[in-house]
């Protein structure tokens, strides 16, 4: 625990200091990493804490991105409000998604979430007047404000805004999973029938966690649209849902911080490999398979295991001395 | 065009579409029934079948050789994957399978791109099946008629395999209770390897057969895996008959949807799936999930 706090604070410190030393191109990557990390972390609430394995989390990202893109293009609403509105809208829609999807459990739940994401994908393709169809929404601006505040529209300003969102969301999730609500979620993960028998309406808890998870995923998407300047159907595609699930699992599910590391690992790997070889996806696939076989607890699992081993060694050394 | 002729051609059209979807869905459902895993790589194996079909056709000059050999190659690759990777994971949860098959999908997709390039490749149908026939005075491609026939033949063959042979018995028994089958002295792992191979081979068979209609292209992988999921979910995971019904329903929705409301055809498929799942969460013929 102490190790994770230390690492977390060091990481945060580095992230805050980053704009001082990094070239603009690296800043762009780092901003994307923050957004993707937020997205992966939002999925962890469902996958890691409740064992609701969503195959369709791209739906949350895409909804958030399209909502924020549409608002920025068609209204004068300042950026921070747009982002919050888009996240709330995603959360409200997710109440419906959660209601339908939690009719089922296990693999059927995964498939239902996938169906919803694909339905949205189909809609985004055809509802051209709102979504821009296959072209998507392009030229999404970062509207200044409120009160004429323009700091958020710069590269570094937007980065800090995204980082702020990630930190707040992380703290929110941390509090959530340590609360009695989080205890019920873990109860559902370990044994839903028992949790139900204890008198908890597990269905309501599951709908709630789906809504919260989607809202945070929507927040990430809402940040992505003004960051990239566009929103297209790729953001809703099932491949993206698969990728974010892999970020969560490679990073270490049920840890909140793990998925953020998973997103970073995913992005760095993609970036590095694609600069060496055109066939990066091939190595990508091999790395994933290797992770499943040899490090099922994920990156964060490896780090904390290493940390524990260090602690144990210290205690042993102390006893000898 | 008379109404009757229109209906007939659209129905046969849907039947040929259903055949392709069935090859995808039945493999996925057999694999799920036996191994409880969702094979994310199913679509890329379908695509691999199409590209292998292209090369075999060019080397041998015979579509029929391609049709026979490509599924065997893909089936063997699938078996190899089961033996080396999947076998180590049966004690782990569904996450593990999801990830390794997603990894397999990435690897296969990229390998296809490296070997055959990024362009779509034309695969002509065999000369015997290239023309059109007249049904109620309406021209209709012979190849689609052949596909519908192939679908019926393969469906009957798999049905007979499941119901009448010892392998079929083992497959059904393993999907019901693997521990019991194991206790009776059957090597369950061998059944799993076999079924995974057969499922992958069926996907490749669908790929070879689809190639003359849609060309061998990279885009077909994503569409195929989603279609296969939808079929299996509608029919019920693990149910053979369910995958047949699912394939027919999806094909009907696709064909008639594309004709009457092309803008909504894609959405109809997912709406159908949602509707089925809300009414019967385990799919039409699946166990309650």
Interface residues (C-beta under 8 A of the other chain):
Chain A: X53 X100 X103 X104 X105 X106 X107 X108 X109 X110 X111 X112 X114 X115 X116 X118 X119 X122 X123 X125 X126 X237 X238 X239 X242 X245 X246 X249 X250 X253 X279 X280 X281 X282 X284 X285 X286 X287 X288 X289 X291 X292 X293 X296
Chain B: X32 X38 X40 X85 X88 X89 X92 X94 X95 X96 X98 X99 X100 X102 X103 X104 X105 X106 X107 X109 X110 X111 X113 X114 X222 X226 X229 X230 X233 X237 X263 X264 X266 X267 X270 X271 X273 X274 X277 X278 X281 X282 X283 X289
